[in-house]
Amino acid sequence: MNRLKSACAIAALVLGIATPVIAGRPQAAPAVEAAAESPYTVEEVMVPMRDGAKLQTVILRPRNQSGPLPILFSRTPYGVNTAAPRSVPKNWAALDKDGYIYVSQSMRGRFKSDGVFTLSTAVHPNDPTAIDESTDAYDSIDWLVKNVPNNNGKVGMWGVSYPGFAAAVALAHPHPALKAVSPQAAWIDYWQNDDLHRNGALRLSYATDWVSSLQLDKNDNKEFHYDTYDTYDWFLKTGPVENIDKLYFKGRVPMFTSLLDHPNHDSFYTSQRWSDSLGKTVVPTLNVAGYWDQEDPWGSWQIYFRQAKNDPDHLASIVAGPWAHGFWRTPADSLGPIPYNVASGQQFQEQVEAPFFAYWLHGKGEKPGAGVKSFQSGSWTWHSYKSWPPAEAKKTDLYLHANGTLSFTAPAASEGCRDYVSDPANPVPFRQRPMSGTYLSPDWRWWEAADQRFLGGRPDVLSYVSAPLTDNLTVTGTVAARLMAATSGTDSDFVVKLIDVYPDDFEKSHAQLQPGDYAKSLNGYELPIAMDVRRGRFLASDTTPQPLVPEKITAWDVPLREHDHVFLKDHRIMVQVQSSWFPVIDRNPQRFVPNIMRAKPGDFVKATQKVCSGSKILLPVVH
């Protein structure tokens, strides 16, 4: 699905405004109208900002409104619809029972809104003349509470993905009327572990599709056109990253050009880290994150951690579950192809989100609790944690052995290493081929839960497998890997995957199989639980990269983020290690160059990679 079916449509679901989509692409919103059967009236206004710019804003209010109501406000770069929905959208029916005035706004520089859209996440708390997304949120709230008739003076903000960031950044300088915020799949740092990078490694295909969709046309979310059916082939044929700008964008996508110019974690990124401005938590906040969020899995956790450091009134919370990007806005009763038959998304909407806004904006019900609420995968049950990781989680080392096994027993130093050859001309694909563009098929949503057996037989992927578990193993908290590894090159990537291997007899075969059914079975399914990449040039410093010493065994710490999962009895644990993840991550040339974003074809060389004794996964095990 394209960005509007993946992000803007999710934002539209949050707002309850269905943006029209033709052939997968969002269309311009129709003229203002209020369908007779709609439960809402609709109004379009241009809201003035402090610098005189006016932002396109749509106001929906219940047709049968009888008294003052709070405002639920969302800001988006993907376009707002000026038509009222014909019925209450299912994904916020629980909210609608309490009654809200729903307001949506096109962010500065998008669609009818004035100004230039830069994708910047910077805030300027010490500059009263500066304009940024936090000041636009402040000015909009100020105008809304003063000019929208029959509101009760309380505003909540919410949103998924970019609208999630737009809600979160309002916390940098909150308006007094802002009484509750729910940033869902938000982010704080483009260089870290959300949209544009993974630990400094460029998210190549996603940056190409997503950034261009926002900057090529002010009035559209343009899909990038690939002239090759398999985008793996397209990126490989295009060559070094800068060729995308030279041959296709030609300077028309400023953020992509900035990525080329800023390969390291310099001030271009740190100056946009808006969360640095967060101090004492004063606005109740419901963060939301998906453990399988293929776009923004990291930022909402970091916002929560930052808030929890100074939260004397216990206002900060986070909810997480086995969800892809925005999947909690659906019933959410499966993890990709794995059904668990609990409507976890619907439960979140009814039992967490609606009561959160009802209490803080209506004064109804009990005060929501702080801390972490998690729908745990494997057990498929809800859990609440006062701290994260839970106090009872014990750090436990799971070791990679040279014979290809995994165990909790430390190896002897004499075990030595396993090796493979990494060839940039034949990089490891991140999902099955042929690959569509990011949003051109449903495959993108659940690629992080896809069966990893599609890589079987590749000599450049090392697998380590445990014996079948004799009891359940619960992992709750921060997961990480430490590889003791070496390369024959002067730069390198290592990708680490923690995988839950289902038993071969997990499902009984159906008597009447249709073509393709056998491959769809969960028997032997290799479910990724945690996956990420570490780039060698940044091992010593993310601001001043350094070449690796060839053949030197070095500790590679690979963060694998937050997780809450039960490996069930009779399942096995697998770890895979590889050195490319293409084209979701750009290819490392494996020869050190000053600016990896502008590597030349001759810089891409084969390298022999070694994974050696002492390599391990660090698991927070709860007994």
N, C-alpha and C positions, 0 to 999 in steps of 0.2 A: 504494500500500500504506500501511497506517496505521503509526503510530510503532513498534508492536511488530514489524510486518513489515519495517520499515526500520531501526529502531535496537534495539529489544528482541530482535527475532528475530536480528539480527546479533550482539547480545550473547549470546543463547542459543547461536548457532553457536560463538562463541568458547569458551563454557563446555561445549559439547557437551550442553546440556540443552534439549530441544525444548519450548518453552512452547506449550500448546494454543491454537489460534487458531480462532475460529468467526466467520464473516462478517467476517474481517479484524480482529477485535478480540481482544486477549488475554483469556483467561478466568482465573478464580481457579485456582491450582494444586490438583491433587487431593491427597488424603491420602497420606501417606508409603507408598510401596510399592516393592518391588524385583521387577520382572518376572523370571521364572525364566530367560528367555533373555537378559537383560541381562548385558553383560560387567562391570558395576559393581554394587557394593552402595551403598546410599544411606542417609544419616542426616540428620535435621533437628535442629538445636540452636539455642538462643538464647544468643548470645555477649555477655557483660557488658562494658560500657564503663566508663571511670573515673568517670562520673557516675551509674552505676547503671542506665542505659538498656540494654536488651538488643536485639540485632539478629538477625533471622531469617537463619540460615545453613544451607546445604545442603552436605554433604560426600559426594562420590563417590570411591570408591576401587576399583582393579581387583579384580575378584572373585578373581583368581589371584595377588594380591600375595604375594610370598615374602620380601621384605626391605624395609628402609627406603626410602621414596621422598620426593622433594621435593613441596612443595605449590605448585600453580598457583591463584592467588587472584584473583577478580574481584568487584567491587562494582557494583551496578546499582540505579537507581530504578525499573526497569521490571518488577520481579517475578521471583522465582526459582521454578523448578519443583521440586517435591519428589519427582518420579518419575524413576527412572533411565531413560536412553535405552536402547532395545532393541538398538542396535548402535553402533559407534564412528562418530561423525559424520565425514563425508568431509573436512571442512575442517580437521580437526586429526589426521587419521590419521597424519601424519608425526610429530607430537608423541607420539602414544600409543605409538609403538614404543619410546620410551625409558621410559615409565611415569611417571605423576604421580598425586597425590591432588588431585582438582579440587574447589575450594571456591568457592561463589558465595554472595553475601550481598545482601539487600535493604538499601539505604542507610537511614539514620536517617529515620524518619517515613514510610516507604513500606511498604505491605502490613503484614506482621506485626511489623515493627520499631518499637520505641518512638520517641517524640520527634516533632519537627515537621520536615518537609522544606521547606527554604527556597530551594533552588537556589543558595545562596551558595557561592562559590568562595574565600572568604577563609580565610587561615590566620593564626595568632597565635603566632609563634615566641617572643615575649617575655612571654607571659602563660601561666604554668603551669596556671592554672585554666580556661583557655578550652577549648571543645569545638568541633571543626570536622572536616572530612572527613579531614584528615591525622592527627588524633589518633584518629579512629575506625579508620583503617587501621592505625595503630600498635598500638592496643589489641587489635584483631582478630588481627593477626599474633602478638602476644605470647601471646594465649590459644591460638591454633592450634598453635604449636610446642610448647606445654606440655601440651596436652590431646588432640591427635589422635594416636592410637597409631601407632607404626611410621612416623613421618616422620623425615627425615634432618636436620632442623633448618634447611633452606634453603627459602626462599619466593620465588616469582616472582609478579609481578602483571602483569595484562594486561587488555585490553578495548578496544572500539571505541566511539567517540562518548562518551556520558556515562560508561560504564565505562572509556573511555580516559582521560578527565579524572580519574576516581577512582583509576586506577593512577598517573597522573602526579603527582597532588597528594601521594601518599605520599612522593615525593622531597623534599618540603619539610622533613620530619622523619623520615627513614627508620629503621625498626627495624633493629637489627644483623642480624637473620635475613633481611632483605630483600636478596637477592643479585642480582636481575635484574628489570627492569621494561620492558614494551613498551606505551607509550601510543600508541594508534592512533586518529587523528582526534580528538586531545585539544584543549583550548583553554585560554587564559590570561586573556582580557579580553573581557567581554561587549560592550564598546563598539567594539571593533576589527573584525576581519574573520572572525568565526565566527558562531555561531548567531543572535545578536540584532541585530547591526548590520553594516553595511559602511562603514567609515570614518565612523562616526557617523550614517549614514542607517539608519533603522529597517527591519529585515526584517519587514515588516508581516504577510504571510500566515503566515510561518513562526512568528513570535512568537505569533500568535493560536492556531494549531493546537498547537504544541509545548508552550508554557508552560501553556496551559489543560489539556492532557492530563496534566500532572504535578501540578497544584494543585487541580483541581476535585474529585477523589476520591482519598483516601489508598489505597484498595483497588482502583483500576482505572486504566487509561490511557485516559481517556475521549476519544473523538473529538468535536471541535466540530461541531455540527450547523448546516449552511448550508441555508437555506430557498430558495435560488436555485441552479439547476443549474450555471450558470456563475459561479464564485466571483469572477471579474473584475467581473461585474455586482453581486454582493453587496457587495463592498468599495466599489465606486463609489457604490452606493445608500446604504450606511451613512454615508458622508461622512467628516468628520474623524476621526482616529484615536481620540480620546477617546470618541467615540460607541460604540465597541465595548465599552468598560468601562461606560458609562452605560446602554446598552440591553441588553447581554447578560451581561457578567461581573458587574456590579454589586458590585464590590469583592471578589469571591470568588477572584480570581486575583491574589494580592499582587504577584508579580513584574511582571505586566503594568501594574498601577497604579504600581509604582516606575519603569517605563520612561516613563510619562507625566510623573512628577514629576522625572525626571532626564534631560532631553534632551541635556545636555552631558557632556563627559568629566570629571565631577567625582569627588569622593572615594567616591561610591557605587560606582563602577566600579574606581577605582584601589586602593581598600582591599581589593578582592577579587582583585587581581592576584597570585595566589599565587606566580607564578614569580619575583617580586622576592626571595623568600627563598632561591632557589637560589644556592649558593656553589660551592665546589669540587665537581666531579663525583666522587662516591664510589660510586655504584651503576651498574653497567652498564645502559645504556638503549638500547633499539631503538625509536626513533620511527618512525611510519608515516604517510604522507600521500598523498592522491590529488590529482593535478593537476586533475581534474574533480570533486572532492568538492563537492557542492552544499550541504553543511551546515557542515563544519569543515575548510576547506582550509589554514588559516593557522597555527593554534596549535601543531601539532606541529613545524613549521619553527621557530617562535620558541623553543620549548623546546630544540630542538637547538642553535640559535644561542647561546642563553644558556649551555647546558652546555659548548659547545665553547670558550667564552672562558676557562674554567678547568678544563681536562681534561688534567692532566699524565700520567695513566695511560692515556689514549686509550680511554675507556669509552663515549663518546657516539657514536651513529650515527643515521642516518635512511635509510629506504627510501621511495621515491616512485615512482609509476607513473601510467599513464593510466586512473585508476580513479575511479569515483563513490564515494560514501560507503560504506565497508566492502566495496567490491567485491573487494578482495584476499582476502576470505574465501571467494570462489568461484573456479572455474578462471580466470575473467577473461581471455577470449580475444577480446574485442571492445570497441570504444569506442562505446557506444551502438549505432547501426545499422552501424557500420564494423567489419567483421571483420579481425583481424590474425593469427588462427590460431596464436598462441603463448599457452600457458596460463600467463600471467604471474603470476596469483594463486597457482596451484598451485606454480609455481616458487618464489615467495616463501615459501610455507609450508614446502616441502621443503628448500630450499637456503639460506634465511636464518633464518626464525623458529625452526624446530626445532633447527638447530645452535646458535643463540644460547642457547636455554634448556638444551640438552644440555650445553654447555660450562660455563655458570655455575651450574647446579643439579645436574648429574650429574658434572661433571669429565671429560666425553667430548669428543674431537675437538680441533680447533685453536681458539685464541683468536680470536673474531670481530674483524674489522677495524673501525676507527673511520671516520668520514667519511660520504660520501653514496653510496648505491647507487640508481641510477635506471633504470627501464625507459622508454627514450626513445620517445616517440610519433613517428610518421612513419617512422623506421627500424625500429621495433619490435624493438629490441635492448637488452640490459643494458649499463650503463656504470657505472664506479666513479670517484669524484672525491675526492681528498684534501682539497680545499677547495671552498668554494662562495661565489661563482661560481668556476668553474675558472679557473686563472691564464691560460689561453690565450683566454678569452672577451674579446673586444674590444667596448667600448661603441660602438654604431653608431646613428646617427640616421636614422630613416625618416620622411620629411617628407610632410605632408598639403598638397596643392596646391589652389588655388582652382578649378581646372578639374575636380576630382574624381579626380585621379590620386594615386598614391603613388610616391615614388622616393627614392633615397639622395642626390639632388642638392638642396641647399638652395634654397628659393624666393627670388625677389627680393621685397624689402619691398613693391614696388608691386603684388604679386598681389592684395592686399586680402583680403576675407572672403567666406564663404558664410553664408547665414542661413536660419532656419526659425522658425516660430511654435510654441511649446510651450503646449498648452492643458491645464490640470489636469482639465478636464471630459472630455477624450478622451485619457487617458494611453497611452503606448506599452506594449502587453502584453509581459510577460517570456517568455511561451511561447504556443503556439497556443491559441486559444479553440475551444470552451468549455473552461474550466479546471476541474479537479476540486479538492477540498480537497487539502492537501499530500500526505496519505498514502492518499487514496481511489482512486488509480489508479497504475499503473506509470510514468506520464509524469514524475513528480517525479524519479526516479532520474537520468535522463539529460537533463534540460532544458538543462543547460549545454553539452551537445554537440549540441543540436538544430539542424537546418538553419535558418539565419537568413533564408532567402528568404521565410518567412511574413510578414516585414515589408515585402516589396517593394511599392513604390508609396506608402508613407506619406510625406507631405511633411515630417514632423517627425523624420525619420531621415536624416542625411547619410551617404553612402557614398563612400569613397575606395578606388580599386582600382589595383594595380600592373599592369605588363605581365607576361606569363608569365615565370617564372623561367628563366634559361638554365642554371642549375646548382642543386644542392641548397643550401639555406640552413639552417644549424644554429643554433638559438637555445637557449643553456643558461645559466641564471642568473636574475637578477631583472629582470623586465620592468616598464616604467613608461611612462606617457604624460605629455606636457606640452602642454596646449592653451593657445594664446593666444586667449582668448575673452572675450566681453562679453554682457551681457544688458540688456534694457530694464527689468527688474525690480530689486528690492533683495535678492532671494535667488534661488537657482537650484541645480539639479543638472546635472551632466554625466556621462553614462554613456559609457564608451569600450570598444569591443570590437575585439580583434585576431582576425582570421578567416583561415583557410586555405581558399581557394577551389579546389575540385577541377576538373580539366579537364572540358569538356563530353563528351569521348569517353573518360572514365575507365573506364566499363563498356560492354560491347557489349549492345545490346538483346536480350532473349530473343525467340525466335521466337513463342512463345505467351504473351502477356501476359494476366494475370487482372486484373479490375477493381482499380484502386488500385496496381498494380505499377509503372506508369510514374512515379508520384510518389515511389516508394520507391527509385529508382535513385540511385546516388552521383554520377551525372553532374551537374557544376555545383554539387555540395553545398558549402554554406558552413558550415564547421566552426569554431565558436568555439574559440580557443586560450586567450584571456585576456579576462576581462570584469570591470569593476568601476565603482563610482560614486564621485563626489566631491561633497560638499555645500558650496555657496558660503559659507554663514554661518561655516564652520569653516576657511576658507582661512588666515586670520591667526592664529586661536587655536581649539583644540578645547574650551577651558574657558570662554572668554568670546567667544561668537559676535558677529559684527559684520555690519551690512548692507553689501551691495555698492553700489558707486557705479554708477548706471545708465549704460550705454553705454561704460564704461571698460574697455579691453582689459587683461586681467589674466592672469597665468600661473596655470594650474590644473594642479597636479601630481597625477596619478591613479595610485596604486600598482596594479600588475597582478600582483603576487606572483611566485612562483618557477615556472619552467617549463623543460622540456627537450623540445624539439620540432624536427623537421626538416621544413621546407617543401620539398617535392620539386620537382625540375625539372618545368617545364610547369604547375605550380600557380601561382596568383596570390595575392597578399596583399591583404586588404581590411581597412579600418578603418571602423567605424561609430560615429557620435556621435549621441546623443539626450539628452533631458532628463527622461525618466521611464522607469520599469522596473516596471510595476505588475502585480499588487499585491505582488510579492516585496519591493519597496521602497515605502515610503509616499510619497505625492505631496508634493512641495515646493509650498507655496502660491504661491511666486514673489514674494510680498510679505513682507518681513522682519517677524517677530513675535518677542517675547521667548522664548516657549516654543513651538517648532514642533509639539510633540506635542499642544498644546491650541489649535491654529489654529482659527479660526471659518470658517464657509462663505464669508463675505464677503472673507476674506483670500486666497482662491484666484483668481488672475487670469492671463490670458494674458500671455506675454512673448515678445519677439523675441530669439532667440539668434544670436550670431555666432561663427563659428570662423574664425580669421584666420591670416595668413601667419606662419610660425614654429612652427606646431603640429607636433608630431612624436611618434613612438613611439621609446623608447629600448630598443634591443635588444642583448643580450649575444651577439654573433655569434662562433661558433667556426669558424675556417677550417681 
